[in-house]
Amino acid sequence: MTKITGSDWKQLGEMEDEAIDTSDIAELDDDFFNKAELRLPTKQPVTLRIDEDVLVWFKAQGKGYQTRINKLLRQYMESQVTEP
């Protein structure tokens, strides 16, 4: 996240859920969910050089090996993002 909110995220993270005041947040009703759109990141075709044994291992796991590689790359990317 790059947006600065002024929130004390450490303090909020340490609070019990019941202690967090959410009274100013509107309830989401059926109309909201009926109009909601799922937006997934677009996929970009790329040429990627991967060690043969790594590729063989992923393919041996069955259908969806590219999705699994993408998921692992995303997890790594998200672990490297530093929050302000």
N, CA, C and O of each residue as an XYZ file, in Angstrom:
336
protein
N       0.831     -1.176      0.000
C       0.000      0.000      0.000
C       0.880      1.245      0.000
O       1.887      1.303      0.704
N       0.501      2.212     -0.774
C       1.267      3.446     -0.812
C       0.496      4.614     -0.227
O       1.075      5.670      0.025
N      -0.799      4.443     -0.005
C      -1.619      5.514      0.542
C      -1.344      5.655      2.037
O      -1.423      4.677      2.781
N      -1.022      6.869      2.473
C      -0.772      7.116      3.885
C      -2.099      7.461      4.552
O      -2.792      8.386      4.127
N      -2.451      6.714      5.601
C      -3.756      6.883      6.232
C      -3.690      7.573      7.580
O      -4.693      8.107      8.052
N      -2.534      7.569      8.200
C      -2.432      8.131      9.536
C      -2.892      7.150     10.607
O      -2.917      7.489     11.790
N      -3.253      5.945     10.201
C      -3.705      4.927     11.151
C      -2.511      4.297     11.856
O      -1.434      4.164     11.275
N      -2.706      3.918     13.087
C      -1.690      3.192     13.835
C      -1.952      1.705     13.624
O      -2.636      1.070     14.427
N      -1.399      1.145     12.531
C      -1.682     -0.233     12.146
C      -1.180     -1.230     13.180
O      -1.796     -2.276     13.383
N      -0.065     -0.915     13.836
C       0.466     -1.815     14.862
C      -0.532     -1.928     16.011
O      -0.852     -3.030     16.456
N      -1.022     -0.785     16.489
C      -1.997     -0.794     17.584
C      -3.275     -1.516     17.160
O      -3.822     -2.318     17.918
N      -3.750     -1.227     15.943
C      -4.962     -1.867     15.450
C      -4.776     -3.379     15.355
O      -5.675     -4.142     15.709
N      -3.623     -3.807     14.881
C      -3.345     -5.231     14.751
C      -3.314     -5.962     16.081
O      -3.582     -7.162     16.137
N      -2.989     -5.250     17.151
C      -2.914     -5.860     18.476
C      -4.264     -5.873     19.199
O      -4.409     -6.547     20.219
N      -5.256     -5.133     18.679
C      -6.561     -5.056     19.331
C      -7.382     -6.316     19.072
O      -7.223     -6.972     18.043
N      -8.251     -6.642     20.006
C      -9.224     -7.706     19.814
C     -10.278     -7.200     18.830
O     -10.603     -6.013     18.836
N     -10.810     -8.077     17.990
C     -11.800     -7.671     16.995
C     -12.982     -6.931     17.617
O     -13.474     -5.954     17.054
N     -13.438     -7.402     18.788
C     -14.604     -6.811     19.437
C     -14.349     -5.372     19.878
O     -15.297     -4.604     20.043
N     -13.090     -4.997     20.071
C     -12.753     -3.664     20.556
C     -12.672     -2.632     19.431
O     -12.549     -1.436     19.696
N     -12.740     -3.082     18.186
C     -12.625     -2.173     17.044
C     -14.004     -1.604     16.719
O     -14.950     -2.350     16.466
N     -14.107     -0.272     16.729
C     -15.378      0.408     16.453
C     -15.594      0.468     14.945
O     -14.872      1.163     14.231
N     -16.589     -0.264     14.473
C     -16.927     -0.261     13.042
C     -18.291      0.373     12.792
O     -18.883      0.181     11.730
N     -18.789      1.127     13.769
C     -20.144      1.677     13.669
C     -20.303      2.686     12.531
O     -21.423      2.939     12.086
N     -19.195      3.267     12.055
C     -19.293      4.247     10.970
C     -19.190      3.602      9.590
O     -19.182      4.302      8.578
N     -19.112      2.277      9.544
C     -19.013      1.561      8.270
C     -20.392      1.017      7.911
O     -20.998      0.278      8.687
N     -20.875      1.385      6.744
C     -22.202      0.925      6.309
C     -22.198     -0.587      6.075
O     -21.206     -1.155      5.617
N     -23.321     -1.223      6.396
C     -23.476     -2.649      6.127
C     -23.584     -2.858      4.617
O     -24.179     -2.038      3.916
N     -23.019     -3.938      4.124
C     -23.110     -4.264      2.707
C     -24.335     -5.152      2.505
O     -24.427     -6.242      3.069
N     -25.267     -4.670      1.695
C     -26.515     -5.406      1.484
C     -26.461     -6.220      0.192
O     -25.454     -6.198     -0.516
N     -27.544     -6.938     -0.116
C     -27.596     -7.775     -1.315
C     -27.389     -6.957     -2.582
O     -26.768     -7.434     -3.532
N     -27.906     -5.725     -2.608
C     -27.755     -4.868     -3.784
C     -26.274     -4.621     -4.090
O     -25.862     -4.635     -5.249
N     -25.482     -4.395     -3.041
C     -24.046     -4.191     -3.231
C     -23.423     -5.407     -3.910
O     -22.681     -5.269     -4.883
N     -23.726     -6.590     -3.398
C     -23.108     -7.809     -3.939
C     -23.649     -8.162     -5.325
O     -22.934     -8.764     -6.126
N     -24.890     -7.799     -5.618
C     -25.434     -8.033     -6.959
C     -24.727     -7.182     -8.003
O     -24.610     -7.588     -9.159
N     -24.258     -6.010     -7.608
C     -23.576     -5.098     -8.537
C     -22.054     -5.260     -8.516
O     -21.358     -4.695     -9.360
N     -21.540     -6.023     -7.561
C     -20.095     -6.174     -7.404
C     -19.491     -6.903     -8.600
O     -20.105     -7.803     -9.172
N     -18.289     -6.501     -8.964
C     -17.551     -7.141    -10.051
C     -16.249     -7.698     -9.502
O     -15.545     -7.025     -8.750
N     -15.938     -8.914     -9.876
C     -14.673     -9.514     -9.507
C     -13.634     -9.071    -10.519
O     -13.783     -9.312    -11.717
N     -12.594     -8.430    -10.044
C     -11.537     -7.956    -10.942
C     -10.240     -8.670    -10.605
O      -9.623     -8.431     -9.567
N      -9.855     -9.536    -11.494
C      -8.605    -10.269    -11.332
C      -7.527     -9.598    -12.166
O      -7.820     -9.034    -13.220
N      -6.288     -9.651    -11.707
C      -5.217     -9.077    -12.522
C      -5.165     -9.772    -13.880
O      -5.367    -10.983    -13.974
N      -4.894     -9.001    -14.928
C      -4.788     -9.604    -16.257
C      -3.488    -10.398    -16.344
O      -2.495    -10.072    -15.692
N      -3.518    -11.416    -17.142
C      -2.333    -12.250    -17.353
C      -1.589    -11.730    -18.583
O      -2.200    -11.302    -19.563
N      -0.278    -11.775    -18.512
C       0.567    -11.358    -19.616
C       1.394    -12.557    -20.078
O       2.094    -13.175    -19.275
N       1.316    -12.885    -21.361
C       2.172    -13.977    -21.836
C       3.633    -13.525    -21.842
O       3.953    -12.430    -22.303
N       4.510    -14.380    -21.327
C       5.940    -14.060    -21.281
C       6.748    -15.291    -21.656
O       6.260    -16.419    -21.590
N       7.967    -15.057    -22.041
C       8.920    -16.140    -22.213
C       9.821    -16.092    -20.990
O      10.450    -15.073    -20.707
N       9.876    -17.195    -20.276
C      10.629    -17.243    -19.026
C      11.558    -18.441    -19.065
O      11.138    -19.554    -19.379
N      12.803    -18.212    -18.750
C      13.771    -19.303    -18.747
C      13.848    -19.879    -17.338
O      14.273    -19.211    -16.396
N      13.426    -21.138    -17.216
C      13.385    -21.833    -15.932
C      14.236    -23.090    -16.052
O      14.243    -23.747    -17.093
N      14.948    -23.418    -14.991
C      15.738    -24.646    -14.993
C      14.834    -25.829    -15.338
O      13.699    -25.921    -14.871
N      15.367    -26.734    -16.169
C      14.571    -27.844    -16.666
C      13.987    -28.696    -15.543
O      12.824    -29.096    -15.605
N      14.790    -28.974    -14.522
C      14.286    -29.825    -13.440
C      13.156    -29.148    -12.662
O      12.253    -29.822    -12.167
N      13.204    -27.833    -12.556
C      12.141    -27.092    -11.870
C      10.850    -27.200    -12.679
O       9.785    -27.481    -12.128
N      10.951    -26.978    -13.981
C       9.779    -27.063    -14.842
C       9.190    -28.476    -14.843
O       7.973    -28.643    -14.769
N      10.047    -29.480    -14.926
C       9.584    -30.877    -14.902
C       8.843    -31.153    -13.599
O       7.804    -31.814    -13.600
N       9.378    -30.646    -12.482
C       8.732    -30.862    -11.191
C       7.343    -30.225    -11.152
O       6.380    -30.858    -10.720
N       7.239    -28.963    -11.608
C       5.938    -28.298    -11.616
C       4.947    -29.034    -12.519
O       3.795    -29.240    -12.139
N       5.390    -29.428    -13.703
C       4.494    -30.131    -14.617
C       4.059    -31.474    -14.048
O       2.938    -31.918    -14.299
N       4.928    -32.123    -13.289
C       4.595    -33.421    -12.693
C       3.488    -33.310    -11.643
O       2.862    -34.308    -11.289
N       3.252    -32.105    -11.152
C       2.195    -31.900    -10.153
C       0.811    -31.914    -10.791
O      -0.204    -31.932    -10.095
N       0.782    -31.906    -12.121
C      -0.494    -31.987    -12.824
C      -0.902    -30.673    -13.457
O      -0.164    -29.687    -13.449
N      -2.103    -30.697    -14.004
C      -2.650    -29.545    -14.701
C      -2.642    -28.316    -13.789
O      -2.881    -28.420    -12.586
N      -2.363    -27.154    -14.380
C      -2.368    -25.909    -13.621
C      -0.993    -25.502    -13.123
O      -0.886    -24.685    -12.208
N       0.058    -26.056    -13.706
C       1.401    -25.759    -13.207
C       1.752    -24.286    -13.367
O       2.451    -23.726    -12.522
N       1.276    -23.642    -14.444
C       1.572    -22.218    -14.625
C       0.879    -21.382    -13.542
O       1.443    -20.407    -13.046
N      -0.326    -21.767    -13.188
C      -1.051    -21.071    -12.126
C      -0.316    -21.219    -10.803
O      -0.221    -20.261    -10.037
N       0.207    -22.415    -10.525
C       0.948    -22.624     -9.284
C       2.238    -21.815     -9.262
O       2.603    -21.263     -8.224
N       2.927    -21.739    -10.387
C       4.138    -20.920    -10.455
C       3.779    -19.459    -10.197
O       4.467    -18.774     -9.442
N       2.700    -18.981    -10.825
C       2.266    -17.600    -10.630
C       1.928    -17.338     -9.162
O       2.283    -16.294     -8.613
N       1.238    -18.296     -8.530
C       0.851    -18.134     -7.125
C       2.090    -18.015     -6.230
O       2.134    -17.174     -5.332
N       3.080    -18.851     -6.477
C       4.313    -18.782     -5.687
C       5.048    -17.458     -5.909
O       5.571    -16.865     -4.965
N       5.083    -16.999     -7.161
C       5.719    -15.710     -7.437
C       4.969    -14.569     -6.749
O       5.589    -13.643     -6.226
N       3.636    -14.635     -6.751
C       2.835    -13.604     -6.076
C       3.107    -13.608     -4.573
O       3.276    -12.549     -3.970
N       3.150    -14.801     -3.966
C       3.423    -14.879     -2.524
C       4.782    -14.274     -2.202
O       4.924    -13.560     -1.210
N       5.776    -14.552     -3.027
C       7.098    -13.978     -2.811
C       7.040    -12.455     -2.959
O       7.582    -11.730     -2.125
N       6.383    -11.971     -4.017
C       6.270    -10.540     -4.245
C       5.623     -9.856     -3.033
O       6.125     -8.846     -2.540
N       4.501    -10.418     -2.562
C       3.780     -9.806     -1.441
C       4.604     -9.853     -0.159
O       4.461     -8.972      0.690
N       5.456    -10.851      0.001
C       6.292    -10.915      1.195
C       7.390     -9.855      1.176
O       7.946     -9.516      2.220
N       7.701     -9.337      0.000
C       8.770     -8.342     -0.130
C       8.258     -6.914     -0.033
O       9.052     -5.983      0.104
N       6.922     -6.723     -0.103
C       6.342     -5.377     -0.044
C       6.446     -4.881      1.388
O       6.042     -5.570      2.325
N       6.992     -3.677      1.552
C       7.099     -3.104      2.891
C       6.027     -2.055      3.077
O       5.841     -1.181      2.231
N       5.329     -2.146      4.178
C       4.260     -1.195      4.522
C       4.884      0.000      5.233
O       5.848     -0.158      5.981
N       4.337      1.201      5.003
C       4.867      2.383      5.713
C       4.571      2.326      7.201
O       4.946      3.236      7.940
